[in-house]
């Protein structure tokens, strides 16, 4: 049997937990005070009863698998009108409500003080009893009505004791003065509800009854137009809690490598949130691969996420409750389905049931043999035919002992609400302005982005979570920036939580750029005037470029007039001055500063010019005796060489 239990904190009127249900014990505690019974017909008393009857008409009344209803009226003293087991059909309950007090209209309502807490305590003491039809496995709901809570009344304390007594909840229907009383809100606590209107006459419509019933059986809508809930709307019926399962109540399957999908409508996820825990009764040790499937089309689903839970021998014979680490809690949305796979024989037990006897008995559990290792994002056709050599079979009248705990998702937000960044007006398209982070995105949760206020110059890169230049930026009118481009981005998570951030891009006109400075060069001290030395490369990055003007500053070190910067078209050329004078012994280097500006900003570059010394060449002239000495030294060498040659010839040719 599958039981999906959700514990969550839904956004609602009291900003707290809500529990959807179609199986519950409900006692209406309605006021029959003087103010409810003005001497007119129909009175607020009649409209009140009619409205409660319309609410009952929305319920699934069944003494076993549905809702049981009891009734208590109160003014100064309470009265039990009927018990939970007095009436078992919807029509009988409606008739009982409509017929209360019709013979006492003229005497019941005069000058009395109606006390809610007495009605609550009477329901607790006298109606919610097993001997009067109260079921131990169904939650108890106390729904009281009032048009004013007197100062002497204390429904909060009585309600608190009731709520702490077990699976019990307080609800309130307030009209007239009670609508603005804080005591009404406080009385229901953090796990209750209240519903208000100007009067029971205005509330007494089928639409209001349906609205109240939807609030009762489910959770408040995030977006009524989209029909998305923060929590499930599932029956609370279950065959047995895993914690109560034993080996004698459970059946274990022996087939190995089986994969399961739960397809009954009662088990379809109709909320958005995160799975926080898995609880089940294990049949054998091994690994359970819990799965969340999302519908693609028809009977084809895509595997959204896999979560493995290891079962040891020590876990057998009792339920396993695996609390999922926060970072691994799977995000779920309406339409998702629960399934699992085991490599060995099925680890999760089941119990047979009969749909003819119990309308919640699962009829659409599907099973297939799957020998491959499943992978996230794989697609699978769960229709009843051969799929990848595996036969998908339907298992009616079988409920697996499994609980799935869920909670609200984590609300997403930007890491900052306001991003201020600066950019040069020449940045090309695609250049990153700034990056951002999204906080609170749960595991396997998709978030969507949309511009609330858009600028064509700002582009969103979702993959890298950054904003970039989307169009060629306009030329900035000043060097220090202007608030030129503003855009607002909104992120929405699966539960329609939203967060908005503002991006402000301050553009500035960047000054010219000198690309080949600083530069170190040299000149001879004999350098002549009016000669070309160096070309200064400068450009303005703005589009179109601003006109640029470059000059040599007068702060040359040391001070000199030996150089000048000449403008030739778009080129700036460094020359020696016409009457320049260089002397290595006096000044051996100069530091020149080139300054370029475009009307919005300036840039400077340094040129270092070393002066090289020029020395005269001196040629060596040998003294007269040097030649005589050279000739004298060659005579003995010549004689020796000649003698050797003669001796060699005689040896080879005349011997």
NORKANOR-V995602 format. One record per residue. SS is DSSP state (A for helix, B for strand, O for the rest). PSI is psi in whole degrees, 0 to 359 (NA if undefined). BURIAL is b if it has 9 or more other C-alpha atoms within 8 Angstrom, else e. Layout:
ss=SS psi=PSI burial=BURIAL
ss=SS psi=PSI burial=BURIAL
This chain:
ss=O psi=139 burial=b
ss=B psi=131 burial=b
ss=B psi=119 burial=b
ss=B psi=114 burial=b
ss=O psi=132 burial=b
ss=O psi=128 burial=b
ss=O psi=119 burial=b
ss=O psi=177 burial=b
ss=O psi=81 burial=b
ss=O psi=149 burial=b
ss=O psi=123 burial=b
ss=O psi=190 burial=e
ss=O psi=320 burial=e
ss=O psi=8 burial=b
ss=O psi=55 burial=b
ss=O psi=196 burial=b
ss=O psi=144 burial=b
ss=O psi=149 burial=b
ss=O psi=111 burial=b
ss=O psi=146 burial=b
ss=O psi=148 burial=b
ss=O psi=2 burial=b
ss=O psi=109 burial=b
ss=B psi=161 burial=b
ss=B psi=120 burial=b
ss=B psi=133 burial=b
ss=B psi=121 burial=b
ss=B psi=130 burial=b
ss=B psi=96 burial=b
ss=B psi=146 burial=b
ss=B psi=136 burial=b
ss=O psi=56 burial=b
ss=O psi=178 burial=b
ss=A psi=318 burial=b
ss=A psi=340 burial=e
ss=A psi=344 burial=b
ss=O psi=52 burial=b
ss=O psi=150 burial=e
ss=O psi=54 burial=e
ss=O psi=162 burial=e
ss=O psi=129 burial=e
ss=O psi=150 burial=e
ss=O psi=177 burial=b
ss=A psi=328 burial=b
ss=A psi=316 burial=b
ss=A psi=318 burial=b
ss=A psi=323 burial=b
ss=A psi=311 burial=b
ss=A psi=321 burial=b
ss=A psi=321 burial=b
ss=A psi=317 burial=b
ss=A psi=324 burial=b
ss=A psi=322 burial=b
ss=A psi=325 burial=b
ss=A psi=315 burial=b
ss=A psi=325 burial=b
ss=A psi=339 burial=e
ss=A psi=346 burial=b
ss=O psi=158 burial=b
ss=O psi=100 burial=e
ss=B psi=119 burial=b
ss=O psi=127 burial=b
ss=O psi=342 burial=b
ss=O psi=303 burial=e
ss=O psi=8 burial=b
ss=O psi=221 burial=b
ss=B psi=139 burial=b
ss=B psi=147 burial=b
ss=B psi=135 burial=b
ss=B psi=170 burial=b
ss=B psi=136 burial=b
ss=B psi=136 burial=b
ss=B psi=156 burial=b
ss=B psi=146 burial=b
ss=O psi=250 burial=b
ss=O psi=328 burial=e
ss=O psi=145 burial=b
ss=B psi=161 burial=b
ss=B psi=130 burial=b
ss=B psi=123 burial=b
ss=B psi=320 burial=b
ss=B psi=156 burial=b
ss=O psi=176 burial=b
ss=O psi=333 burial=b
ss=O psi=10 burial=b
ss=O psi=314 burial=e
ss=O psi=140 burial=b
ss=O psi=0 burial=b
ss=O psi=156 burial=e
ss=A psi=316 burial=b
ss=A psi=322 burial=e
ss=A psi=321 burial=b
ss=A psi=317 burial=b
ss=A psi=316 burial=b
ss=A psi=320 burial=e
ss=A psi=320 burial=b
ss=A psi=313 burial=b
ss=A psi=334 burial=b
ss=O psi=0 burial=e
ss=O psi=129 burial=e
ss=O psi=8 burial=e
ss=O psi=338 burial=e
ss=O psi=0 burial=e
ss=O psi=17 burial=e
ss=O psi=324 burial=b
ss=O psi=351 burial=e
ss=O psi=349 burial=e
ss=O psi=330 burial=b
ss=O psi=14 burial=b
ss=O psi=120 burial=e
ss=O psi=45 burial=e
ss=O psi=161 burial=b
ss=O psi=116 burial=e
ss=O psi=130 burial=b
ss=O psi=111 burial=b
ss=A psi=318 burial=b
ss=A psi=329 burial=b
ss=A psi=322 burial=b
ss=A psi=319 burial=b
ss=A psi=315 burial=b
ss=A psi=325 burial=b
ss=A psi=320 burial=b
ss=A psi=320 burial=b
ss=A psi=315 burial=b
ss=A psi=328 burial=e
ss=A psi=342 burial=e
ss=A psi=315 burial=b
ss=O psi=67 burial=b
ss=O psi=142 burial=b
ss=A psi=328 burial=e
ss=A psi=346 burial=e
ss=A psi=15 burial=b
ss=O psi=2 burial=b
ss=O psi=130 burial=b
ss=O psi=133 burial=e
ss=O psi=335 burial=e
ss=O psi=15 burial=e
ss=O psi=140 burial=b
ss=B psi=152 burial=b
ss=B psi=130 burial=b
ss=B psi=126 burial=b
ss=B psi=111 burial=b
ss=B psi=108 burial=b
ss=B psi=155 burial=b
ss=B psi=151 burial=b
ss=B psi=152 burial=b
ss=O psi=355 burial=b
ss=O psi=134 burial=b
ss=O psi=117 burial=b
ss=O psi=154 burial=e
ss=O psi=328 burial=e
ss=O psi=351 burial=e
ss=O psi=150 burial=b
ss=O psi=67 burial=b
ss=A psi=339 burial=b
ss=A psi=310 burial=b
ss=A psi=315 burial=e
ss=A psi=317 burial=b
ss=A psi=323 burial=b
ss=A psi=317 burial=b
ss=A psi=321 burial=e
ss=A psi=315 burial=b
ss=A psi=327 burial=b
ss=O psi=352 burial=e
ss=O psi=347 burial=e
ss=O psi=213 burial=e
ss=O psi=70 burial=e
ss=B psi=146 burial=b
ss=B psi=147 burial=b
ss=B psi=131 burial=b
ss=B psi=153 burial=b
ss=B psi=141 burial=b
ss=B psi=107 burial=b
ss=B psi=138 burial=b
ss=B psi=169 burial=b
ss=A psi=234 burial=b
ss=A psi=333 burial=e
ss=A psi=340 burial=b
ss=A psi=323 burial=b
ss=A psi=5 burial=e
ss=O psi=129 burial=b
ss=A psi=334 burial=e
ss=A psi=331 burial=b
ss=A psi=313 burial=b
ss=A psi=317 burial=b
ss=A psi=328 burial=e
ss=A psi=330 burial=b
ss=A psi=345 burial=b
ss=O psi=187 burial=b
ss=O psi=345 burial=e
ss=O psi=15 burial=b
ss=O psi=193 burial=b
ss=B psi=157 burial=b
ss=B psi=150 burial=b
ss=B psi=131 burial=e
ss=B psi=162 burial=e
ss=B psi=166 burial=b
ss=O psi=328 burial=b
ss=O psi=166 burial=b
ss=A psi=338 burial=b
ss=A psi=318 burial=e
ss=A psi=330 burial=e
ss=A psi=339 burial=b
ss=O psi=66 burial=b
ss=O psi=158 burial=b
ss=A psi=324 burial=e
ss=A psi=317 burial=e
ss=A psi=322 burial=b
ss=A psi=319 burial=b
ss=A psi=320 burial=b
ss=A psi=317 burial=e
ss=A psi=319 burial=b
ss=A psi=320 burial=b
ss=A psi=324 burial=b
ss=A psi=323 burial=b
ss=A psi=311 burial=b
ss=A psi=340 burial=b
ss=O psi=206 burial=b
ss=O psi=161 burial=b
ss=O psi=146 burial=b
ss=B psi=141 burial=b
ss=B psi=310 burial=b
ss=B psi=100 burial=b
ss=O psi=327 burial=e
ss=O psi=331 burial=e
ss=O psi=341 burial=e
ss=O psi=38 burial=e
ss=B psi=133 burial=b
ss=B psi=157 burial=b
ss=O psi=341 burial=b
ss=O psi=176 burial=b
ss=O psi=161 burial=b
ss=O psi=83 burial=b
ss=O psi=156 burial=b
ss=O psi=150 burial=b
ss=O psi=2 burial=b
ss=O psi=138 burial=e
ss=O psi=153 burial=e
ss=O psi=317 burial=e
ss=O psi=146 burial=e
ss=O psi=139 burial=b
ss=A psi=327 burial=b
ss=A psi=339 burial=e
ss=A psi=356 burial=e
ss=O psi=148 burial=b
ss=O psi=171 burial=e
ss=O psi=335 burial=e
ss=O psi=338 burial=e
ss=O psi=345 burial=e
ss=O psi=152 burial=b
ss=B psi=138 burial=e
ss=O psi=134 burial=b
ss=O psi=150 burial=e
ss=O psi=348 burial=e
ss=O psi=141 burial=e
ss=B psi=159 burial=b
ss=O psi=47 burial=b
ss=B psi=144 burial=b
ss=B psi=138 burial=b
ss=B psi=150 burial=b
ss=B psi=131 burial=b
ss=B psi=115 burial=b
ss=O psi=357 burial=b
ss=O psi=144 burial=b
ss=A psi=330 burial=e
ss=A psi=340 burial=e
ss=A psi=4 burial=b
ss=O psi=132 burial=b
ss=O psi=122 burial=b
ss=O psi=38 burial=b
ss=B psi=177 burial=b
ss=O psi=135 burial=b
ss=B psi=212 burial=b
ss=B psi=146 burial=b
ss=B psi=128 burial=b
ss=B psi=339 burial=b
ss=B psi=153 burial=b
ss=B psi=135 burial=b
ss=B psi=135 burial=b
ss=B psi=167 burial=b
ss=B psi=116 burial=b
ss=B psi=144 burial=b
ss=O psi=333 burial=b
ss=O psi=160 burial=b
ss=O psi=158 burial=b
ss=B psi=201 burial=b
ss=B psi=126 burial=b
ss=B psi=125 burial=b
ss=B psi=92 burial=b
ss=B psi=144 burial=b
ss=B psi=148 burial=b
ss=B psi=121 burial=b
ss=B psi=144 burial=b
ss=B psi=138 burial=b
ss=B psi=134 burial=b
ss=B psi=300 burial=e
ss=B psi=151 burial=e
ss=O psi=240 burial=e
ss=O psi=12 burial=b
ss=B psi=130 burial=b
ss=B psi=154 burial=b
ss=B psi=137 burial=b
ss=B psi=109 burial=b
ss=B psi=318 burial=b
ss=B psi=152 burial=b
ss=B psi=138 burial=b
ss=B psi=122 burial=e
ss=B psi=136 burial=e
ss=B psi=125 burial=b
ss=B psi=131 burial=e
ss=B psi=127 burial=b
ss=O psi=171 burial=e
ss=A psi=326 burial=e
ss=A psi=340 burial=e
ss=A psi=346 burial=b
ss=O psi=146 burial=b
ss=O psi=0 burial=e
ss=O psi=167 burial=b
ss=B psi=150 burial=b
ss=B psi=124 burial=b
ss=B psi=107 burial=e
ss=B psi=112 burial=e
ss=B psi=124 burial=e
ss=O psi=135 burial=b
ss=O psi=147 burial=e
ss=A psi=320 burial=e
ss=A psi=348 burial=e
ss=A psi=9 burial=e
ss=O psi=120 burial=b
ss=B psi=132 burial=b
ss=B psi=133 burial=b
ss=B psi=150 burial=b
ss=O psi=168 burial=b
ss=O psi=134 burial=b
ss=O psi=346 burial=b
ss=O psi=156 burial=b
ss=B psi=154 burial=b
ss=B psi=142 burial=b
ss=B psi=184 burial=b
ss=B psi=168 burial=b
ss=B psi=145 burial=b
ss=B psi=142 burial=b
ss=O psi=327 burial=b
ss=O psi=203 burial=b
ss=B psi=157 burial=b
ss=O psi=128 burial=b
ss=O psi=332 burial=b
ss=B psi=128 burial=b
ss=O psi=168 burial=b
ss=B psi=169 burial=b
ss=B psi=137 burial=b
ss=B psi=152 burial=e
ss=O psi=173 burial=b
ss=O psi=116 burial=e
ss=O psi=331 burial=b
ss=O psi=336 burial=e
ss=O psi=337 burial=e
ss=O psi=115 burial=b
ss=O psi=348 burial=e
ss=O psi=2 burial=e
ss=O psi=120 burial=b
ss=O psi=135 burial=b
ss=O psi=351 burial=b
ss=O psi=50 burial=b
ss=B psi=130 burial=b
ss=B psi=144 burial=b
ss=B psi=143 burial=b
ss=B psi=151 burial=b
ss=B psi=126 burial=b
ss=O psi=104 burial=b
ss=O psi=335 burial=e
ss=O psi=159 burial=e
ss=O psi=121 burial=e
ss=O psi=152 burial=e
ss=O psi=146 burial=e
ss=O psi=143 burial=b
ss=O psi=2 burial=e
ss=O psi=150 burial=e
ss=B psi=147 burial=e
ss=B psi=137 burial=e
ss=B psi=114 burial=e
ss=O psi=16 burial=b
ss=O psi=162 burial=e
ss=O psi=77 burial=e
ss=O psi=177 burial=e
ss=B psi=126 burial=e
ss=B psi=117 burial=e
ss=O psi=44 burial=e
ss=O psi=14 burial=e
ss=B psi=136 burial=b
ss=B psi=125 burial=b
ss=O psi=120 burial=b
ss=B psi=150 burial=b
ss=B psi=135 burial=b
ss=B psi=89 burial=b
ss=O psi=163 burial=e
ss=O psi=44 burial=b
ss=B psi=124 burial=b
ss=B psi=124 burial=b
ss=B psi=141 burial=b
ss=O psi=90 burial=b
ss=B psi=136 burial=b
ss=B psi=141 burial=b
ss=B psi=118 burial=b
ss=B psi=141 burial=b
ss=B psi=166 burial=b
ss=B psi=169 burial=b
ss=O psi=151 burial=b
ss=O psi=169 burial=b
ss=O psi=131 burial=e
ss=O psi=130 burial=b
ss=O psi=156 burial=b
ss=B psi=155 burial=b
ss=B psi=152 burial=b
ss=O psi=341 burial=e
ss=O psi=154 burial=e
ss=O psi=341 burial=e
ss=B psi=124 burial=e
ss=B psi=120 burial=b
ss=B psi=122 burial=e
ss=B psi=161 burial=b
ss=B psi=155 burial=b
ss=B psi=142 burial=b
ss=B psi=142 burial=b
ss=O psi=355 burial=b
ss=O psi=1 burial=b
ss=O psi=135 burial=b
ss=O psi=163 burial=e
ss=O psi=136 burial=b
ss=O psi=348 burial=e
ss=O psi=136 burial=e
ss=B psi=126 burial=b
ss=B psi=304 burial=b
ss=B psi=164 burial=e
ss=B psi=162 burial=b
ss=O psi=164 burial=b
ss=O psi=149 burial=e
ss=B psi=121 burial=b
ss=B psi=147 burial=e
ss=O psi=10 burial=e
ss=O psi=117 burial=b
ss=O psi=167 burial=b
ss=B psi=127 burial=b
ss=O psi=22 burial=e
ss=O psi=132 burial=b
ss=O psi=135 burial=e
ss=O psi=152 burial=b
ss=B psi=147 burial=e
ss=B psi=146 burial=e
ss=B psi=148 burial=e
ss=B psi=125 burial=b
ss=B psi=318 burial=e
ss=B psi=119 burial=e
ss=O psi=149 burial=b
ss=O psi=131 burial=e
ss=O psi=344 burial=e
ss=O psi=351 burial=b
ss=B psi=122 burial=b
ss=B psi=139 burial=b
ss=B psi=126 burial=e
ss=B psi=98 burial=b
ss=O psi=323 burial=e
ss=O psi=319 burial=e
ss=O psi=4 burial=e
ss=O psi=58 burial=b
ss=B psi=163 burial=b
ss=B psi=143 burial=b
ss=B psi=171 burial=b
ss=B psi=121 burial=b
ss=O psi=342 burial=b
ss=O psi=153 burial=e
ss=O psi=123 burial=b
ss=O psi=148 burial=b
ss=O psi=154 burial=e
ss=O psi=130 burial=b
ss=O psi=148 burial=b
ss=O psi=358 burial=b
ss=O psi=160 burial=b
ss=O psi=338 burial=b
ss=O psi=7 burial=e
ss=O psi=160 burial=b
ss=B psi=153 burial=b
ss=B psi=78 burial=b
ss=B psi=323 burial=e
ss=B psi=128 burial=b
ss=B psi=138 burial=b
ss=B psi=151 burial=b
ss=B psi=128 burial=b
ss=B psi=136 burial=b
ss=B psi=138 burial=b
ss=B psi=138 burial=b
ss=B psi=130 burial=b
ss=O psi=185 burial=b
ss=O psi=336 burial=b
ss=O psi=20 burial=b
ss=O psi=19 burial=e
ss=O psi=142 burial=b
ss=B psi=155 burial=b
ss=B psi=143 burial=b
ss=B psi=140 burial=b
ss=B psi=146 burial=b
ss=B psi=132 burial=b
ss=B psi=120 burial=b
ss=B psi=120 burial=b
ss=B psi=118 burial=b
ss=B psi=114 burial=b
ss=B psi=154 burial=b
ss=B psi=156 burial=b
ss=O psi=110 burial=b
ss=O psi=141 burial=b
ss=O psi=171 burial=b
ss=O psi=163 burial=b
ss=B psi=125 burial=b
ss=B psi=116 burial=b
ss=O psi=345 burial=e
ss=O psi=27 burial=e
ss=O psi=148 burial=b
ss=O psi=160 burial=e
ss=B psi=139 burial=e
ss=B psi=127 burial=e
ss=B psi=179 burial=e
ss=B psi=156 burial=e
ss=B psi=154 burial=b
ss=B psi=153 burial=b
ss=O psi=352 burial=b
ss=O psi=8 burial=e
ss=O psi=134 burial=e
ss=O psi=166 burial=b
ss=O psi=161 burial=b
ss=O psi=41 burial=b
ss=O psi=144 burial=e
ss=B psi=134 burial=e
ss=B psi=315 burial=e
ss=B psi=146 burial=e
ss=B psi=125 burial=e
ss=B psi=118 burial=b
ss=O psi=120 burial=b
ss=B psi=141 burial=b
ss=B psi=157 burial=b
ss=O psi=126 burial=b
ss=O psi=347 burial=b
ss=O psi=153 burial=b
ss=O psi=117 burial=b
ss=O psi=161 burial=e
ss=O psi=145 burial=e
ss=O psi=151 burial=b
ss=O psi=139 burial=e
ss=O psi=142 burial=b
ss=B psi=130 burial=e
ss=B psi=144 burial=b
ss=B psi=163 burial=e
ss=B psi=126 burial=b
ss=O psi=157 burial=b
ss=O psi=7 burial=e
ss=O psi=30 burial=e
ss=O psi=145 burial=b
ss=B psi=119 burial=e
ss=O psi=168 burial=e
ss=O psi=134 burial=e
ss=O psi=157 burial=e
ss=O psi=21 burial=e
ss=O psi=348 burial=b
ss=B psi=155 burial=b
ss=B psi=152 burial=b
ss=B psi=120 burial=b
ss=B psi=145 burial=e
ss=B psi=120 burial=e
ss=B psi=94 burial=e
ss=O psi=242 burial=e
ss=O psi=4 burial=e
ss=B psi=147 burial=b
ss=B psi=119 burial=b
ss=B psi=136 burial=b
ss=B psi=124 burial=b
ss=B psi=160 burial=b
ss=B psi=147 burial=b
ss=O psi=156 burial=b
ss=O psi=320 burial=e
ss=O psi=44 burial=e
ss=O psi=147 burial=b
ss=O psi=127 burial=b
ss=O psi=142 burial=b
ss=O psi=117 burial=b
ss=O psi=321 burial=b
ss=O psi=333 burial=e
ss=O psi=309 burial=e
ss=O psi=119 burial=b
ss=O psi=0 burial=b
ss=B psi=156 burial=e
ss=B psi=147 burial=b
ss=B psi=111 burial=b
ss=B psi=143 burial=b
ss=B psi=120 burial=b
ss=B psi=128 burial=b
ss=B psi=126 burial=b
ss=B psi=139 burial=b
ss=B psi=152 burial=b
ss=O psi=16 burial=b
ss=O psi=344 burial=e
ss=O psi=337 burial=b
ss=O psi=164 burial=b
ss=B psi=159 burial=b
ss=B psi=145 burial=b
ss=B psi=149 burial=b
ss=B psi=154 burial=b
ss=B psi=137 burial=b
ss=B psi=124 burial=b
ss=B psi=126 burial=b
ss=B psi=116 burial=b
ss=B psi=141 burial=b
ss=B psi=123 burial=b
ss=B psi=139 burial=b
ss=O psi=140 burial=b
ss=O psi=119 burial=e
ss=O psi=141 burial=e
ss=O psi=145 burial=e
ss=O psi=133 burial=e
ss=O psi=120 burial=e
ss=O psi=142 burial=e
ss=O psi=130 burial=e
ss=O psi=116 burial=e
ss=O psi=156 burial=e
ss=O psi=163 burial=e
ss=O psi=323 burial=e
ss=A psi=344 burial=e
ss=A psi=324 burial=e
ss=A psi=318 burial=e
ss=A psi=318 burial=e
ss=A psi=321 burial=e
ss=A psi=316 burial=e
ss=A psi=316 burial=e
ss=A psi=325 burial=e
ss=A psi=340 burial=e
ss=A psi=339 burial=e
ss=A psi=305 burial=e
ss=A psi=326 burial=e
ss=A psi=319 burial=e
ss=A psi=317 burial=e
ss=A psi=316 burial=e
ss=A psi=316 burial=e
ss=A psi=319 burial=e
ss=A psi=316 burial=e
ss=A psi=319 burial=e
ss=A psi=321 burial=e
ss=A psi=317 burial=e
ss=A psi=314 burial=e
ss=A psi=322 burial=e
ss=A psi=319 burial=e
ss=A psi=316 burial=b
ss=A psi=321 burial=b
ss=A psi=320 burial=e
ss=A psi=327 burial=e
ss=A psi=340 burial=e
ss=O psi=10 burial=e
ss=O psi=NA burial=e
